[in-house]
């Protein structure tokens, strides 16, 4: 089970009512994140789990290709390091607490300099020697869905308690494309939340139709350049006008699958690795109930 950690704790922050520790520190995102993990452990009983982390939420190599990539979410530039993302102050103070709790529980956390959590997930899902569940609210990761390899997405856009199990049939029913075509589909359609403009005038239906006819982005671009291909003049003009974008966008949209990572220590502990620290954190941050639920879920996996 691969967790898109930021996707989860953002949803916890906005979905769980404000709760504070005795010193006034907000902890709703921490509590919600822990409850999400406990629920997933109870329901799916994974053998291995990795909390995948954004070491760089806006990698420079993606920005170099498309400068607008996530630009609307930047609150401060940071030469020589990751730009500062717009994060509500009451959430920002909770992220270090989340990392401390995960360490005390003994849950694996993985990130890599210059890469987003999506890239960590892409690498581990591709390399896995077992079925994989990817937990995320990000549609971009639908490109990893692969029935033959046993990779599916547990899509939490409507909440962890109301998540959807995304397999190849789900993707095709929803978007009219195969999961293997999803990255090309997203490139054509664009995504305002990520600052990806897409091909102007090409929406989801047009993108799906083009992929149905020509298979992939390379086939679509070749057809646009071939005057004998049965493309409407309007679509041909739109695709040719977006040539510069289409040259670089696939590299931005595709998740990396070859990040250098430590692949050991993913097995779930049956008890916290630092029980004393768990007790301290529970008392300090008003986390007794959610931590107890996670610990109980871990213990139950041994039965």
N, C-alpha and C positions, 0 to 999 in steps of 0.2 A: 504494500500500500504506500503510494507516494502522495504526500500532502503538499499542495500549493499553499504554503503557510500564510503568506501575506493575504491571499484571496480569502482564507478562512478567518484570520484575525480582523481584517477589515469588516467582514460580514458580522462577526461577533460584536465588534464595537458598535456598529449601526443597528444591530438587531436586538441587543440585550440592554435592558434599562440601566441607567447609571447606578453603579454600586461603588462604594468607596471603602478603603481600608480604614482602620482606626486613626491613622495619621492624615487622612484626607486624600490619599493617592487613589485615583480612579482605577478600578480593576474589572470593569465589565467585559472588556475584550479578553482579558486573561481567563476569566471564569467561562465565558462563552467558548473560547478556543478549547479549553480543557473538556468542557461538556461535549463539544463536537467530537473530540478524539475518543472520549469514553463511549459515545453512541456508536461510532464507527467500529471500535473494537468489539463491542457487544454484538453488533449486527453481523459483522463480516469475519471476525476472528482471524485476522491475518497472522502469518508466521513472522513476517518482517515488515518494518515500517520505517520510512524516512521522512523527516520534516525538511522539505526542500526550501532553500532560502535565497532571497534576492541579495546577493553580495553587491550587485550593481543593477539597479532597476531600470537604468537607461544606458546600456553599454555604448561606449564611444564608437565602436565599429559599426553599430547600427545607425547611430546619428550621422556618421560620416556618409553613409549611403542615402539616408533620408533625414535631412535636418529637422523636419517637423515631427519626427518620431517622439511621442510623449512630451513634446515641448510645452504644451499647455499645462502640464502638471509640475513644471519646474518653478520653484520659488527662489532658488539661488544657484548660480553656477559655481562649480568647484574645480578650478583648473588643477589637473593632476589627480583627480579623484572623482567619484560619482557625484553628479549634480544632486542638489537637495530637493527631494520630492515634497509636494504639498501634502502634509499629513496633519490631521487635527491634533493639537497639543495634547488633549487627554488620551489620545491613542499612542502618540510618540513615547510618552513616559512609560507605557505598559509593555512595549516591545522588549526592553531589557529584562523585565520580570518574566516574560514568556520564555526567553532563552534560558534564564536561570532555572525556571521550573522544569523545563525539558531536560536540562543537564542533570538535575537532581533525580528525575525519574529514570534517566538512562536511555531516553529515546534518541535515536540517531538524528543529527542535524547535518545537512550538507549544503554547501554553497561553494562558489568559486569566483575569484576575482575576474571581473569583466563579463560576467554572465548573470542572467536572470534565473529565477527559480524554474521557469519553463524549460530552460536549457538543461538544468540538472535533471528535471523530470524526463525530458526527451532522451538524455543519455542513459539513465538508469532503466527506463522502460524498454529501450532498444536492446540493452545488454542482458536484461533479466532472463534467468533460466527457469522462471516460474510464471504463472499468471499474474497480471498486474492490474490493480485498480488505482487510477489517478483521481484524486479528489480535488476539484477545482470549480470555480465559477467562471472560468475564462474559456470562451469558445475556441480560442486559438489552439488549445490542446486537443481538439477533436481530430487534428491531423495525425495523432498518435494511435487512434483507434485501429485495432487490427484483430479481427476475430481469430485468424489462424494462429497468431502469436499469443492470444489470450490477453490482449491489452484493451481495457475499456475505461471509460471515464464515468465517475460518479459526479454528476453535474449538480452543483449546489446553488445555482442562481436563485432558486426559490427557497433556499434554506437546507441545512443538512437533514432536517427531519422530513423534508419533502423533496429529496433529491431524485434525479432521474438516472437510470443506468443506460449509458450511451454506448451502443455497439454499432456495427456497420449499417444494420437495417434502420436504426434510429436516425443516423446521419442522413441516409438517403431519403427516408420519409420526411424529414424536416427540411432538407435543403435541395433535394433532387440531385445530389452528387455523391460519389463514393467517398469514403473517409480518406482514401489515398489522394483524392482530388481536392480535399478541403483547403489545403494551403494555397493552391492556385485560385480556388473560389474566393478565399478571403483577400487575396492580392487584388483580384479584379474588383470586388465589391468595395474594398477599403474598410476602414474602421476608425471612426472619429474619436473613439475613446483612446486609441493609440496614436492618433495623429497621422494615420495612413490615408491618403486621399482617394486611393482606388482609381479606376478609369472613369473619368467624368462621363456621366450619362449611362453607366452600366451598373445596374442594381443586381439584387440576388437572382431574379428570374432570368435576366439576360446572361448573367455569369453562368448559371446552371445550364442554360440552353447552349451556350458556346462550348462548355466542357462536354456536354452530351454529344455534340457534333464533332469536336476536334480532339477530345481526349485529355489534353493538358494545355498549359500555357504556351509551351513551345509550338504546339500544333495550331493554336489560335493565332499566334503571331505570324506563323508561316502562311496561314490562310489569308491574313490581312494583307500580306505583301504579294500574294498571288492573285492577280486580277481575274483568273479563271475560277477561283474558289467561290462557292455560292453564298457569299456574305452580303448582307444589305449594305448599300453605300453608307448609310448612317453609322452602322457598327464598324465598318472598315475605317472610316474617318476617325472615330473615337479611339480605336485601338492604335492606329498609327500615330495619332496625336500624343498618345501616352507612352511612346516607345522608350523615352528616357526613364520614366518611372518603372516600366515593366522590366527594364534591364537590371535594376537593382533591388526592387521590392521583394522578389522571391527570397533573396538572401536575408532580408530583414524579417519576413513573416515566418520562414521555416525555423523551427526550434533546432538548436544544436544537438547533435547526437554523439559527440566525441569529446566531451569535456573530461579533462584529467581529474579523476576523483578517487578518493579512498573508498573502496567498495566493501570494507569489512565493518562488522559491528552493527549490522542492520536487524539482527534478530531481536525480538521483543523481550525485555526482561520480565521475569515473573514477579519480581519485587523491585521496588525502587533501589537504585544503586547507592543512594545517600538518604536513608530513611530519616536520619536526624535533621538534615537540611530540609526535607519535605515538611517535617513538623514545624520547623521554624518559619518557613515560607507560608504555610497554612495559617499560622497564628498571626503573622505580621500583616498579611495581605487579605485576610478574610477569605481564604480559599479552602477551608476545611471540607466543605461539601463536594465541590468539583474534583479536588484532588483525591478524596476518598473514593469517588466513583471511578476515576482512572485507575487507581491502585486495585480496586476490586475487579475491574475489567481485566487488568493484567494478570491478576491471580487466577481468575477463572480460566484463562487460556491454558493453564497447566493441567486442568482437569480433563 
